[in-house]
Amino acid sequence: MRMTPLRAGLAAASFAVFAGLGLAVAGQTVGAPGAIQAAIKNFSFQAPTITVPVGGSVTWTNHDGEPHTVTGIDGSFRSEALDEDDTYTFRFTKPGVYQYICTIHPKMRGTVIVK
């Protein structure tokens, strides 16, 4: 199917509406450009792989009744223990692949890809 100017405009408008509403996609929410909301729930990172642009940020919110941390395996970022409904935000300024864990529950793992 050929992308006409009308279709391109509708596609861009649809994306802007969905991003503006912050609709959830696979455990993460798109808000401001480059800002991702990621849920911690049921003792797991609900979006185990997150992709953000350089300069983008991820905000994790703990929805469990137990504390969790968000800690880069390489030591580049580390949250305090997050109680229920607490958040932690980190801005990624360099491209790369960042693996992270919950230091309280080390089987909880995730990855942020920064492009």
Secondary structure, 3 states (H helix, E strand, C coil): CCCCHHHHHHHHHHHHHHHHHCCEECCEEECCCCEEEEEEECCEECCCEEEECCCCEEEEEECCCCCECCEECCCCCECCCECCCCEEEEECCCCEEEEEECCCCCCCEEEEEEC
